[in-house]
Amino acid sequence: MINMRQIQADYNAVDFVSFMNEEEKWYFDTHGYIIVRNVLSKKDAEYLIEKFEDWRKIPEKKLPKPLHRNLELSVFQNMHYVEKKYQDLILDSRIMKYVSSLLLHNPRLMFCSMIRQKKNEKKPQARKLKNGEIVFHRDTNGYNYPFEAFTNPLIGYQVVNGIMYSGYINVSITLVDVPGDHGICCIPGSHKCNFNTPTIKTETPYDDYIQSFELSAGDAIVFSPNLLHTTRQWKMNYARYTVFNRYVFGKYIEEGFTNHSFEDHKEKLSDELYELEKMNYMKEKKIVKRLKKLYA
Ligand SMILES: [Fe+2]
C-alpha cells in the first residue's frame, strides 16, 4: 500500500491570528467598512488644518520636499515627510490593527494625502453629472491585472476559511465635523458584489441604499476600496479637510508608482514608517511586531 498526503498549502490549517475580534470581523465583512472614533484630538486636527493652510502659502520653490501639491492647492501628498503628526497618524495602532489584519499582516503604506473641499467647489467629473445623478465607483490603483474585469488579487476583497483579505485598504480621517448628510457615502456590503450596478431609479436613494456618516473631527473610516462609494456635496460654510491614506499588500509586486518611498528623504521618517513604505520580503515588519504585543 502507498500512502498519499499533502504537506503544504493546507487551507484548513492556516495559522493566522487577526487583531480584530469576532464582532469586528463580522462587521467589516458584512459592511465593507469600520469606523474608528477619535484617532486624532480636536487640537491635533486643527493643527493639521493650520499646517495645510500654511503650506498653501509657500511659493513652489520653497516648498519642503517631497511635499507635493496639485495646481488648485486642494490636494497635498507626502506630508508625513515634513510633519511628524502625520507619521503618528499613519502608524496609529487603532488604525493599523485593522489595516494589518486585512492585509494578512503584510502592510505597506502606498500614499498619504490630504484633501480640502469647499462649498460649491466641484470636482471636474462632477460637472458632467446630470440632474443630481449619483455615480459610485470602486477604487483601482491603475494596475489592472491582467484585465480590469478579472479578479485582481491586488484589489479584490476575499475571505477564505474565516480569514479576510482586502488587496489594499483606504483610511479616511476627517479633520472637521461632518454632518450625517455630508462627506463620504457608500453602499454597505457592495465590496462583495459580483454584478455591475444597474441604473437604479429611486426618489429616496439615501434612505433606500446609501449610507453616509455623522463624524467628529478626528474620526476615521477604514474601508475596502472594493466598496461602491462616492462623496456627498459639501454644503457647510467651513471647508472640509480629509486625510486620506492608502495601504497595500506589502508582498505584491511594484506597480510602477513612484510615491512609495523617497530615498533622498528617508532620514525624515522613523525606522518603523520607512519600513512600512517598503515592499516586504521575508521578515515581519516592526509595526506588525508592535501590534502583536498589543492585540495578539
Ligand atoms: Fe474612491
Residues whose N, C-alpha, C, O or C-beta is under 5 A from the ligand:
A	BS01	LIG	D139
